Amino acid sequence: MTTSPQIAAPPSRSRIAAASLIGTAIEFYDFYIYGTAAALVLNTAFFPKMDSVAGTLASFSTFAVAFISRPLGSAVFGHWGDRVGRKSMLVVSLLVMGLSTVLIGLLPGYATMGVLAPVLLVLLRFTQGIGLGGEWGGAALLATEHAPPGKRGLYAMFPQLGPSAGFIVANGLFLILGAALSDGQFESWGWRLPFVASLLLVIVGLYVRLKISETPVFQAAMEERRIAKVPFAGLMRHQWRRVLLGAGAMTVAYTLFYTATTYCLAYGTDTLEIPRTTMLALTMVGVVFMAAGTVASAMVSDRLGRRRTLIWGTAVAVAWGLVMFPLMETRSIFLVGLALAGALALMGLIFGPMGAYLPELFRTEYRYSGASVAYSLGGVLGGAVPPLVATGMQAGGLGVMAIGGYVSAMALLSLLCLLALPETGDRAL
């Protein structure tokens, strides 16, 4: 058999970094602009007939739809990613996510289309979630399966930085629009611009993705005929416990992030009456801490082990859930910023090693399926539920300490799941 040029000349670390980071950055940019719009404007644009609390709940419910569809996207993209390759599924998932985002930006509101507008919004959110369900797993495998021994945490750090980059760009755009436009202009058409701008980012992402080669681990599996006919069936038959435990381990990262960035954005502006631009700026500062935590923990996990690094970060998160909202309640800009920065830094500390840890938990034959489904199921519990639970608790008069207790409970769940999982840093792929 003739060795292909791609195998003889593997891509450089910089090319792998660019291909894995830019895709997740774009995908998460798309996802975050929706989360920000859901907190700021979608309740009035698509649910104007409801009161403010009901409209916010409806808006966050459409936000949650994409998390519910993500496991489906993970199963579909994971199946074909384990059958035909990682690279092709990364291209398709980027297109699905990006085009759905652009169409949301072009979708007329309730005033123009009536009840059809929120129906179409839910449909587009569903397809957004399907695209994201296939994106992260492919990007994580692209990095880990190209990584040399002892450096999987370092390589897998790059797709994990995508959320930080995507969030900063997304919120930066909303911050600029909020400063440049009046409230009426922003609510009428300004919020749509970040959605439409996604088209340019997708074009850049496709260019980078098409330049990368298939991973050597998957190429070896193809040559050795170790490709499962129905990868998801094999996953459920042999490693279903790791899927559930991996999902539980991921829950705290999602809970911290979406509580800090989605619920707290709405809570800070509506209840604490902190200016919208101030809350967006504080959140962006917090995401810088998240990026720093991601880099530090990913690199440390190559030396101390994935599991040990994750356990320490999750244990601190259990305590931080009880501290976060008392800091918010002070209405001090510094202390509100500290509450957000602490939550997001912890999210980064937990999120960083996950780029290598989840893929390492699963066999090559169904690694795309296993890592993607575990990641997405964690998102259902940790990403879709917290904004809804927090808003419901607030409306029910339970107080913000109950919301903090919920965050701590999710962190405790993740800690228990990690204690039941093995160390994987020294495992060969």
C-alpha positions in Angstrom: 0.0 0.0 0.0 1.3 3.4 -0.9 1.6 5.8 2.0 -0.4 9.0 1.4 1.3 12.4 1.6 -0.9 13.4 4.4 0.3 10.5 6.6 4.0 11.1 5.7 3.7 14.8 6.4 1.3 15.3 9.4 0.0 18.8 9.9 1.8 21.2 12.2 0.6 22.0 15.6 -0.3 25.5 14.4 -2.5 24.1 11.7 -4.2 21.7 14.0 -4.7 24.5 16.5 -6.3 26.7 13.9 -8.6 24.1 12.5 -9.8 22.9 15.9 -10.1 26.3 17.5 -11.7 28.4 14.8 -14.5 25.9 14.2 -15.5 25.8 17.9 -15.1 29.5 18.2 -17.5 30.1 15.3 -19.9 27.4 16.6 -19.9 28.9 20.1 -20.1 32.4 18.7 -23.3 31.4 17.0 -24.6 29.8 20.1 -23.7 32.7 22.4 -25.2 35.4 20.3 -28.5 33.6 20.7 -28.0 33.3 24.5 -27.3 37.0 24.7 -30.2 37.9 22.5 -32.5 35.6 24.5 -31.5 37.5 27.7 -31.9 41.0 26.2 -34.4 41.2 23.4 -36.0 38.0 22.1 -38.8 38.0 24.7 -40.2 41.2 23.2 -39.4 40.4 19.6 -41.0 37.0 19.5 -43.2 36.7 22.6 -44.7 40.2 23.1 -48.1 38.9 24.3 -46.6 37.6 27.5 -45.6 39.5 30.7 -41.9 40.1 31.4 -41.3 36.9 33.4 -43.3 34.6 31.1 -41.6 36.2 28.1 -38.2 35.6 29.6 -39.0 32.0 30.4 -40.3 31.5 26.8 -37.1 33.1 25.4 -34.9 30.9 27.6 -37.0 27.9 26.5 -36.1 28.5 22.9 -32.5 28.7 24.1 -32.9 25.3 25.8 -34.3 23.7 22.6 -30.8 23.6 21.0 -29.4 21.7 24.0 -32.2 19.2 23.7 -31.4 18.6 20.0 -27.6 18.4 20.6 -27.6 14.7 21.7 -29.4 13.9 18.4 -26.8 15.8 16.5 -24.1 14.0 18.4 -25.6 10.6 17.6 -25.9 11.5 13.9 -22.6 13.1 13.4 -20.9 10.7 15.7 -22.2 7.8 13.7 -20.8 9.1 10.4 -17.7 10.5 12.1 -16.8 7.0 13.3 -17.8 5.5 9.9 -16.3 7.9 7.3 -14.0 10.2 9.2 -13.7 13.2 11.5 -12.8 15.8 8.9 -15.9 15.5 6.7 -18.3 15.7 9.7 -16.6 18.9 10.9 -17.3 20.6 7.6 -21.0 19.6 7.6 -21.6 20.5 11.2 -20.2 23.9 10.6 -22.5 24.5 7.7 -25.6 23.4 9.6 -24.8 25.6 12.6 -23.8 28.6 10.6 -26.7 28.7 8.1 -29.2 28.2 10.9 -27.7 31.2 12.7 -27.9 33.5 9.6 -31.5 32.5 9.1 -32.4 33.4 12.7 -31.0 36.9 12.0 -33.2 37.2 9.0 -36.4 35.8 10.6 -39.2 38.4 10.9 -40.6 38.9 14.4 -44.0 38.4 15.9 -45.2 41.8 14.7 -44.7 40.6 11.1 -45.5 36.9 11.1 -47.5 36.4 14.2 -47.3 33.0 15.9 -45.4 31.5 12.9 -42.3 33.6 14.0 -41.7 31.8 17.3 -42.4 28.5 15.7 -39.7 29.0 13.0 -37.4 30.4 15.7 -37.7 27.1 17.6 -37.1 25.1 14.4 -33.9 27.0 13.6 -32.7 26.6 17.2 -33.3 22.9 16.9 -31.1 22.7 13.8 -28.5 25.0 15.5 -28.3 22.4 18.3 -27.9 19.5 15.8 -24.9 21.3 14.2 -23.2 22.0 17.5 -23.8 18.4 18.6 -21.5 17.3 15.9 -19.0 20.1 16.1 -17.3 19.8 19.5 -16.6 16.0 19.3 -15.0 16.3 15.9 -12.8 19.3 16.9 -11.7 17.5 20.1 -10.9 14.3 18.2 -9.0 16.3 15.6 -6.8 17.7 18.3 -6.3 14.6 20.5 -5.9 12.1 17.7 -3.1 14.2 16.1 -1.4 14.9 19.5 2.0 13.2 20.3 2.3 11.1 23.5 2.2 13.2 26.6 0.7 16.3 25.0 -2.9 15.4 24.4 -4.0 17.9 27.1 -2.0 20.6 25.4 -3.4 19.9 21.9 -7.0 19.5 23.2 -6.7 22.9 24.8 -7.2 24.6 21.4 -10.9 23.5 20.8 -11.6 24.3 24.4 -10.5 27.9 23.9 -13.1 28.2 21.1 -15.9 29.1 23.6 -13.8 31.9 25.2 -12.9 33.3 21.8 -16.5 33.0 20.4 -18.0 34.5 23.5 -15.7 37.5 23.5 -16.4 38.2 19.8 -20.2 37.7 20.3 -20.5 39.9 23.4 -18.1 42.4 22.0 -20.4 42.9 19.1 -23.4 43.3 21.4 -21.4 45.7 23.5 -20.6 47.9 20.5 -24.1 47.8 19.2 -25.5 48.7 22.6 -23.2 51.7 22.7 -23.8 52.8 19.1 -27.5 52.3 18.8 -30.5 53.5 20.8 -32.6 51.0 22.7 -35.3 51.2 20.0 -32.8 50.6 17.1 -31.2 47.7 19.0 -34.5 46.0 19.7 -35.8 46.7 16.2 -32.9 45.5 14.0 -29.5 45.9 15.7 -29.6 42.5 17.5 -29.9 40.8 14.1 -26.5 42.0 12.9 -24.3 39.5 14.8 -26.4 36.7 13.5 -26.0 37.7 9.8 -22.3 38.4 10.4 -21.9 34.7 11.1 -21.8 34.0 7.4 -18.4 35.6 7.0 -17.0 33.6 10.0 -18.3 30.3 8.5 -16.6 31.0 5.2 -13.3 31.5 7.1 -13.9 28.3 9.1 -14.6 26.2 6.1 -11.4 27.4 4.4 -9.3 26.3 7.4 -11.1 23.0 8.0 -10.7 21.9 4.3 -7.0 22.3 4.6 -6.5 19.8 7.4 -5.9 16.1 7.0 -7.8 13.2 8.6 -6.5 12.1 12.0 -3.8 9.4 12.0 -5.7 7.4 14.6 -8.8 7.1 12.4 -6.6 6.4 9.3 -5.0 3.5 11.1 -8.4 2.2 12.1 -9.5 2.3 8.5 -6.5 0.5 7.3 -6.9 -2.2 10.0 -10.6 -2.5 9.2 -11.6 -1.6 12.8 -14.6 0.5 11.8 -17.9 -0.4 13.5 -21.0 -0.8 11.2 -23.2 0.9 13.8 -20.9 2.8 16.2 -23.7 4.0 18.4 -25.0 0.5 19.0 -21.5 -0.6 20.0 -21.1 2.4 22.3 -24.4 1.6 24.1 -23.5 -2.1 24.4 -20.0 -1.7 25.7 -19.5 1.8 27.2 -22.9 3.2 28.1 -21.8 3.8 31.7 -19.0 6.0 30.6 -21.4 8.0 28.5 -23.6 8.7 31.5 -20.7 9.4 33.9 -19.0 11.6 31.3 -22.2 13.5 30.8 -22.5 14.0 34.6 -18.9 15.1 34.8 -19.6 17.8 32.1 -22.7 19.2 33.9 -20.9 21.5 36.2 -19.0 23.3 33.4 -22.2 24.1 31.6 -24.0 25.1 34.8 -21.3 27.5 35.8 -21.1 29.0 32.3 -24.7 29.5 31.5 -25.7 30.6 35.0 -23.0 33.3 34.8 -23.5 34.4 31.2 -27.1 33.9 30.5 -29.1 34.0 33.7 -26.9 36.5 35.5 -27.0 38.8 32.4 -30.8 39.0 32.6 -30.8 39.1 36.5 -28.2 41.8 36.6 -29.9 44.1 34.1 -33.6 43.4 35.0 -33.5 42.9 38.8 -30.2 44.6 40.0 -30.7 47.4 37.4 -27.1 47.3 36.4 -26.7 48.9 32.9 -26.7 46.3 30.1 -23.3 47.5 28.7 -21.8 47.2 32.2 -23.0 43.6 32.6 -21.7 42.7 29.1 -18.3 44.2 29.9 -18.1 42.4 33.3 -19.0 39.1 31.6 -16.3 39.6 28.9 -13.7 40.2 31.7 -14.9 37.0 33.3 -14.5 35.1 30.1 -10.8 36.2 30.0 -10.4 34.4 33.3 -12.2 31.4 31.8 -9.7 31.3 29.0 -6.8 31.5 31.4 -8.2 28.7 33.5 -8.7 26.6 30.3 -5.1 27.0 29.3 -3.7 26.3 32.8 -5.7 23.2 33.6 -5.3 21.6 30.2 -1.5 21.9 30.4 -1.5 20.8 34.1 -3.6 17.7 33.2 -0.7 16.4 31.1 1.4 16.3 34.2 -1.0 15.6 37.1 -3.6 13.6 35.2 -7.0 14.5 33.8 -9.1 13.1 36.6 -7.2 14.7 39.5 -7.2 18.1 37.8 -11.0 17.9 37.2 -11.7 16.8 40.8 -9.9 19.8 42.3 -11.7 22.2 40.1 -15.1 20.7 40.7 -14.7 20.6 44.4 -14.0 24.3 44.5 -17.1 24.9 42.3 -19.3 23.2 45.0 -18.3 26.0 47.4 -18.4 28.8 44.8 -22.1 28.2 44.1 -22.9 29.3 47.7 -20.7 32.4 47.3 -21.6 33.6 43.9 -25.1 35.2 44.5 -24.3 36.9 47.8 -21.6 38.7 45.8 -24.1 39.6 43.1 -26.6 40.9 45.6 -24.2 43.6 46.8 -24.7 45.4 43.5 -21.1 46.5 43.7 -19.6 46.5 40.2 -16.4 45.0 41.6 -18.1 42.3 43.6 -20.5 41.4 40.8 -17.5 41.2 38.5 -15.8 38.9 41.0 -18.8 36.6 41.2 -18.8 36.2 37.4 -15.0 35.9 37.1 -14.9 33.3 39.8 -17.6 31.2 38.2 -16.1 31.5 34.7 -12.5 30.8 35.9 -13.8 27.6 37.5 -15.6 26.7 34.3 -12.3 27.1 32.4 -10.4 25.0 35.0 -13.0 22.2 34.5 -13.5 22.6 30.8 -9.8 22.6 29.8 -9.0 18.9 30.5 -12.4 17.8 29.1 -11.1 18.2 25.6 -8.8 15.3 26.1 -10.6 13.4 28.9 -13.9 12.6 27.2 -12.3 11.3 23.9 -9.8 9.2 26.0 -12.7 7.5 27.8 -13.9 5.8 24.6 -12.5 3.3 22.1 -11.5 4.5 18.6 -14.4 2.6 16.9 -17.0 4.8 18.6 -14.9 7.6 20.1 -16.7 10.4 18.1 -20.1 9.1 19.2 -19.1 8.6 22.8 -17.4 11.9 23.4 -20.0 13.9 21.5 -23.0 12.2 23.2 -21.5 12.5 26.7 -20.7 16.2 26.1 -24.1 17.0 24.7 -26.1 15.2 27.4 -24.1 17.2 30.0 -25.3 20.2 28.1 -29.0 19.3 28.5 -28.7 19.1 32.3 -26.1 21.8 32.8 -26.8 24.3 30.0 -30.5 24.1 29.1 -31.9 23.7 32.7 -30.1 26.4 34.8 -31.5 29.5 33.2 -35.0 28.0 33.4 -34.6 26.8 37.0 -33.0 30.1 38.1 -35.8 32.2 36.4 -38.5 29.9 37.9 -36.9 30.1 41.4 -36.7 33.9 41.2 -40.4 34.1 40.1 -41.4 31.8 42.8 -39.7 33.9 45.5 -37.2 31.3 46.6 -34.3 33.8 46.4 -30.9 33.8 44.9 -29.4 31.6 47.6 -31.6 28.8 46.3 -30.1 29.4 42.8 -26.6 29.2 44.3 -27.5 26.0 46.0 -28.6 24.6 42.7 -25.3 25.4 41.2 -23.5 23.7 44.1 -25.7 20.6 43.7 -24.8 20.3 40.0 -21.1 20.6 41.0 -21.5 17.9 43.5 -23.2 15.6 40.9 -20.2 16.2 38.6 -17.8 15.4 41.4 -19.4 12.1 42.2 -19.3 11.1 38.5 -15.6 12.0 38.3 -14.9 9.9 41.4 -16.5 6.9 39.6 -14.4 7.4 36.4 -10.8 6.2 35.7 -7.7 8.2 35.0 -7.0 8.3 31.2 -4.0 10.6 30.7 -1.6 7.7 30.4 -3.8 5.7 28.0 -2.8 5.2 24.4 -5.3 6.1 21.8 
